[in-house]
Amino acid sequence: MKQPELLILFVRNPELGKVKTRLAASVGPIAALNIYVRLLKHTLLATQHLTAEKVVYYSDKVETDDLWPDEKYQKKLQPTGDLGDKMSAAFAAAFAEGYSSVVIIGSDCQQLTQKIVELAFRKLQEHDVVIGPALDGGYYLLGMRHYYPKLFRDKRWSSAHVFPDTVQDVEELNLSYALLPLLSDLDYIEDLDVNLLH
């Protein structure tokens, strides 16, 4: 029997003043919150029909009866530490639970589609690691077939070094990897699709 695949979603609880803070500097906290809620809804549309199992990791507290249907999404609280610590712990837990392929995404990419996530899982049938590079030098998606903690250590998170440093780690571990289409994360006003403002 084929081992199940898992999609991990890292999200922030949609609270005023706590989401899209860099964007809020340009558009204000209320608009930033509204934009973030739209991004969450977009991420839901891109993931709800996937055959992989899904788990939402919340930043502050686990929500029930919210945007994410309880029958489709497991729900957990993000571990402590920096972004690398949190993602590393989430991947470690997933592989400890017996998943064969694990992919993580955030909720900042308005260009993400169900087809791209499905492509990531297909790439993992032939590669050790799959990465979705972002225009800002980070990545919007990371997937692997085994737990590689090195990929989460010694990273300058939220910088243009994350993607190249991760690729360097993958190559140093002699792992095979595949790249997905280059997409844009939404952090600043320049990244914004005007449709998200209305």
C-alpha positions as CSV (number, residue, x, y, z in Angstrom):
1,M,0.0,0.0,0.0
2,K,1.3,3.4,-1.0
3,Q,2.3,5.6,2.0
4,P,0.2,8.8,2.3
5,E,1.5,12.2,1.1
6,L,1.2,15.2,3.3
7,L,0.8,18.9,2.6
8,I,1.8,21.2,5.4
9,L,0.4,24.8,5.4
10,F,1.9,27.4,7.6
11,V,-0.5,30.3,8.2
12,R,-0.9,33.2,10.5
13,N,-4.0,33.7,12.6
14,P,-5.7,36.6,10.7
15,E,-5.6,39.3,13.4
16,L,-5.3,43.0,12.9
17,G,-1.8,44.3,13.2
18,K,-0.2,40.8,13.1
19,V,-0.3,39.9,9.5
20,K,1.5,41.3,6.4
21,T,3.3,43.9,8.6
22,R,5.7,44.9,5.8
23,L,2.8,45.4,3.4
24,A,0.8,47.2,6.2
25,A,3.5,49.9,6.2
26,S,2.2,50.9,2.7
27,V,-1.5,50.2,2.8
28,G,-2.4,50.3,6.5
29,P,-3.2,47.4,8.9
30,I,-6.9,47.0,7.9
31,A,-6.1,46.7,4.2
32,A,-3.2,44.4,5.0
33,L,-5.5,42.1,7.0
34,N,-8.1,42.1,4.2
35,I,-5.5,41.2,1.7
36,Y,-4.2,38.4,3.9
37,V,-7.7,36.9,4.3
38,R,-7.9,36.9,0.5
39,L,-4.6,35.2,0.3
40,L,-5.8,32.5,2.8
41,K,-8.9,32.0,0.7
42,H,-6.8,31.6,-2.4
43,T,-4.6,29.1,-0.7
44,L,-7.7,27.2,0.4
45,L,-8.9,27.0,-3.2
46,A,-5.5,25.8,-4.4
47,T,-5.3,23.0,-1.8
48,Q,-8.8,21.8,-0.7
49,H,-9.2,19.3,-3.6
50,L,-5.7,17.7,-3.4
51,T,-5.6,14.0,-2.7
52,A,-2.7,14.4,-0.2
53,E,-3.6,14.7,3.4
54,K,-3.3,18.2,4.7
55,V,-2.4,19.9,8.0
56,V,-2.7,23.6,8.9
57,Y,-0.1,24.9,11.3
58,Y,-1.3,28.1,13.0
59,S,1.0,30.8,14.2
60,D,-0.7,31.6,17.6
61,K,-3.7,29.4,18.3
62,V,-5.5,26.5,16.6
63,E,-8.9,27.6,15.2
64,T,-12.0,25.5,14.7
65,D,-15.0,26.3,12.5
66,D,-12.9,28.8,10.5
67,L,-11.9,29.0,6.9
68,W,-10.2,25.6,6.9
69,P,-12.8,22.8,7.1
70,D,-12.0,20.5,10.0
71,E,-12.9,17.4,7.9
72,K,-10.3,18.2,5.3
73,Y,-7.5,19.8,7.3
74,Q,-5.7,18.5,10.4
75,K,-4.9,21.4,12.7
76,K,-1.8,22.1,14.8
77,L,0.1,24.9,16.5
78,Q,3.4,25.9,15.0
79,P,6.4,24.8,17.0
80,T,8.6,27.3,18.8
81,G,11.8,28.9,17.4
82,D,12.6,30.7,14.2
83,L,11.0,29.8,10.8
84,G,13.7,27.1,10.2
85,D,13.0,25.5,13.6
86,K,9.3,25.5,13.0
87,M,9.5,24.0,9.6
88,S,12.1,21.4,10.6
89,A,9.9,20.3,13.5
90,A,6.9,20.0,11.3
91,F,8.8,17.9,8.7
92,A,10.3,15.7,11.4
93,A,6.8,15.1,12.9
94,A,5.3,14.2,9.5
95,F,8.0,11.7,8.7
96,A,7.7,10.2,12.2
97,E,4.0,9.7,11.5
98,G,4.9,7.6,8.4
99,Y,4.3,10.0,5.4
100,S,6.2,9.2,2.3
101,S,6.4,12.6,0.7
102,V,5.9,15.9,2.6
103,V,5.5,19.4,1.0
104,I,5.2,22.7,2.9
105,I,3.7,26.0,1.6
106,G,2.9,29.3,3.2
107,S,-0.1,31.5,2.4
108,D,1.7,34.4,0.7
109,C,1.7,33.3,-2.9
110,Q,-1.3,34.5,-5.0
111,Q,0.1,32.7,-8.0
112,L,0.1,29.2,-6.4
113,T,-2.3,26.7,-8.0
114,Q,-3.5,23.2,-7.3
115,K,-1.6,22.1,-10.4
116,I,1.7,23.4,-9.1
117,V,1.3,21.6,-5.7
118,E,0.3,18.4,-7.6
119,L,3.4,18.8,-9.8
120,A,5.5,19.1,-6.6
121,F,4.3,15.7,-5.4
122,R,4.8,14.1,-8.8
123,K,8.4,15.5,-8.8
124,L,9.0,13.8,-5.5
125,Q,8.3,10.4,-7.1
126,E,11.6,10.9,-8.9
127,H,13.6,13.3,-6.8
128,D,14.7,13.6,-3.2
129,V,13.7,17.3,-2.9
130,V,11.5,19.8,-4.8
131,I,11.7,23.5,-4.4
132,G,9.4,26.3,-5.6
133,P,11.7,29.4,-6.0
134,A,10.3,32.8,-5.2
135,L,11.2,36.0,-7.0
136,D,12.5,37.5,-3.8
137,G,15.2,34.8,-3.4
138,G,13.3,32.7,-1.0
139,Y,10.9,29.8,-1.8
140,Y,7.2,29.4,-1.7
141,L,7.3,25.6,-1.5
142,L,9.7,22.9,-0.2
143,G,9.1,19.2,-0.4
144,M,11.2,16.1,0.4
145,R,10.9,12.3,0.7
146,H,13.1,12.1,3.8
147,Y,13.8,14.4,6.7
148,Y,16.9,16.5,5.9
149,P,17.4,18.9,8.9
150,K,20.4,20.6,7.3
151,L,18.0,22.4,4.9
152,F,16.6,24.4,7.8
153,R,19.8,25.3,9.6
154,D,21.9,28.5,9.4
155,K,19.5,30.3,7.0
156,R,19.0,34.0,6.8
157,W,15.2,33.8,6.7
158,S,13.3,36.5,4.8
159,S,16.3,37.3,2.7
160,A,17.4,36.7,-0.9
161,H,19.9,34.1,0.3
162,V,17.3,31.4,1.4
163,F,16.8,29.7,-2.0
164,P,20.5,29.7,-3.1
165,D,21.6,28.5,0.3
166,T,19.0,25.7,0.3
167,V,20.1,24.6,-3.1
168,Q,23.7,24.6,-1.9
169,D,22.7,22.4,1.0
170,V,20.9,20.0,-1.2
171,E,23.9,19.7,-3.5
172,E,26.3,19.1,-0.6
173,L,24.1,16.3,0.6
174,N,24.2,14.8,-3.0
175,L,20.5,14.8,-3.3
176,S,18.5,15.0,-6.5
177,Y,16.2,17.9,-6.8
178,A,13.6,19.5,-9.1
179,L,12.6,23.1,-9.4
180,L,9.0,24.4,-9.9
181,P,8.0,27.6,-11.7
182,L,9.4,30.8,-10.4
183,L,6.6,32.7,-8.6
184,S,6.1,35.8,-6.5
185,D,5.5,36.0,-2.8
186,L,3.5,38.9,-1.6
187,D,5.4,40.9,1.0
188,Y,5.5,44.5,-0.2
189,I,3.2,46.9,-2.1
190,E,5.2,46.2,-5.3
191,D,4.2,42.5,-5.2
192,L,0.5,43.3,-4.9
193,D,-2.0,42.2,-7.5
194,V,-4.5,45.1,-7.6
195,N,-7.4,42.5,-7.6
196,L,-6.5,41.8,-3.9
197,L,-7.3,45.4,-3.0
198,H,-11.0,45.2,-4.0
